[in-house]
Amino acid sequence: MKSSQRMMVREFCASDYPRCSQIFQRTWNLAFPTAVQPVRAEQLMKETTDERMLVAEKDSTVVGFASIFEPESFLHHLYVDPDHHRQGIGTLLLAYAEQTAKAELSLKCQIANSEAIRFYKRQGYSESGESGESTIGPWVRLTKA
């Protein structure tokens, strides 16, 4: 890869909260235009308490993040800045999360977020049969096939 397109995954640090909350808000609002919400760093901190967080950087700029609740090997968040979609960043983050997890990861995905479900299926995940309802609609659990 050219140096102008260098990507890497690293462990999260507290100074990443503002940028990651921006990414979370932009991606969420794009995926769920009927449930638009502001996301502040404090909210992201609260949602990810006791979770291991990773960030993806491209050219030294944070362009995505993931959080994992390790006791359950549960991928709670994986968001990539919409300006950087389809550049392999989500794949890189997910692969790093899988490689460093203590067990196979699982996740929940809103059924309305069909783009995310397609992404996870391309990465080898499938619907486990577990599903439910959240405040924004139905979700499905995905596990590695």
C-alpha positions in Angstrom: 0.0 0.0 0.0 1.2 3.5 -0.7 2.2 5.5 2.3 -0.7 7.9 1.6 -3.2 5.1 2.1 -1.7 3.4 5.2 -4.3 1.8 7.4 -3.8 0.3 10.8 -5.7 -0.9 13.9 -4.7 0.0 17.4 -6.0 0.0 20.9 -8.3 2.8 21.8 -7.2 5.7 24.0 -9.4 8.2 25.9 -8.5 11.0 23.5 -10.3 9.0 20.7 -13.7 9.5 22.3 -14.6 12.8 20.4 -13.7 11.5 17.0 -15.3 8.0 17.6 -18.5 9.7 18.8 -18.6 11.7 15.6 -18.2 8.5 13.5 -20.9 6.8 15.6 -23.3 9.7 15.0 -22.7 10.0 11.3 -22.9 6.3 10.6 -25.9 5.8 12.9 -27.9 8.7 11.3 -27.1 7.4 7.8 -28.2 3.9 8.6 -31.3 4.9 10.6 -32.6 8.2 9.2 -35.9 7.8 11.0 -34.1 7.5 14.4 -31.5 10.3 14.1 -29.7 11.0 17.3 -26.9 13.1 18.6 -24.0 11.1 20.0 -21.7 12.8 22.5 -18.4 11.4 23.8 -20.0 11.0 27.2 -22.7 8.8 25.7 -20.1 6.6 23.9 -18.1 6.3 27.2 -21.2 5.1 29.0 -22.2 2.7 26.3 -18.7 1.1 26.2 -17.9 0.9 29.9 -16.0 -2.3 30.5 -15.5 -2.9 26.8 -12.3 -3.3 24.9 -12.1 -0.7 22.1 -10.1 -0.6 18.9 -9.7 2.2 16.4 -8.8 2.1 12.7 -6.6 4.8 11.4 -6.0 5.8 7.8 -3.2 8.3 7.2 -3.1 8.8 11.0 -6.7 9.8 11.1 -9.3 7.8 13.1 -11.8 6.5 10.5 -13.5 3.7 12.5 -13.8 1.9 15.8 -15.1 -1.3 17.4 -15.9 -2.2 20.9 -16.1 -5.7 22.4 -17.6 -6.9 25.6 -15.0 -9.6 26.2 -16.7 -11.7 28.9 -19.2 -12.7 26.2 -17.1 -12.2 23.1 -19.8 -9.8 22.0 -19.1 -7.2 19.3 -21.1 -4.3 20.6 -20.1 -1.6 18.1 -18.3 -1.5 14.7 -18.6 1.8 12.9 -16.7 3.3 10.0 -16.9 6.9 8.9 -19.3 7.0 5.9 -16.6 9.0 3.9 -14.4 5.9 4.2 -16.9 3.1 3.5 -15.9 0.3 1.1 -12.2 0.8 1.6 -11.6 -2.3 3.7 -11.6 -0.5 7.0 -14.5 -2.5 8.5 -13.0 -5.7 7.3 -9.7 -4.8 8.9 -11.3 -3.8 12.2 -13.4 -7.0 12.3 -10.4 -9.2 11.5 -8.3 -7.7 14.2 -11.2 -8.0 16.7 -11.6 -11.7 15.8 -7.9 -12.4 15.9 -7.5 -10.9 19.4 -10.8 -12.2 20.9 -10.7 -15.0 23.4 -13.6 -16.8 21.6 -15.7 -16.6 18.5 -17.5 -13.2 18.3 -21.2 -12.7 18.0 -23.1 -9.5 17.4 -26.6 -8.1 17.1 -27.6 -6.2 14.0 -30.7 -4.2 13.3 -32.6 -5.9 10.5 -33.3 -2.5 8.9 -29.5 -2.1 8.5 -29.3 -4.4 5.5 -26.0 -3.0 4.4 -24.4 -4.0 7.7 -26.0 -7.5 7.6 -24.6 -8.0 4.0 -21.2 -6.9 5.3 -21.2 -9.4 8.1 -22.4 -12.2 5.9 -19.5 -11.5 3.5 -17.2 -11.8 6.5 -18.6 -15.3 7.2 -21.3 -14.5 9.7 -24.8 -16.0 9.6 -28.0 -15.5 11.5 -28.1 -17.7 14.6 -31.8 -17.8 14.9 -31.9 -15.5 18.0 -33.7 -12.3 17.4 -35.6 -9.6 19.3 -36.9 -6.1 19.3 -35.2 -2.9 20.3 -36.6 0.7 20.5 -35.7 1.2 16.8 -37.0 -2.2 15.5 -36.2 -5.8 15.2 -32.6 -7.2 15.4 -31.0 -10.5 14.7 -27.9 -12.1 16.3 -25.1 -13.1 13.9 -22.3 -15.6 14.6 -19.4 -16.9 12.6 -20.6 -19.7 10.3 
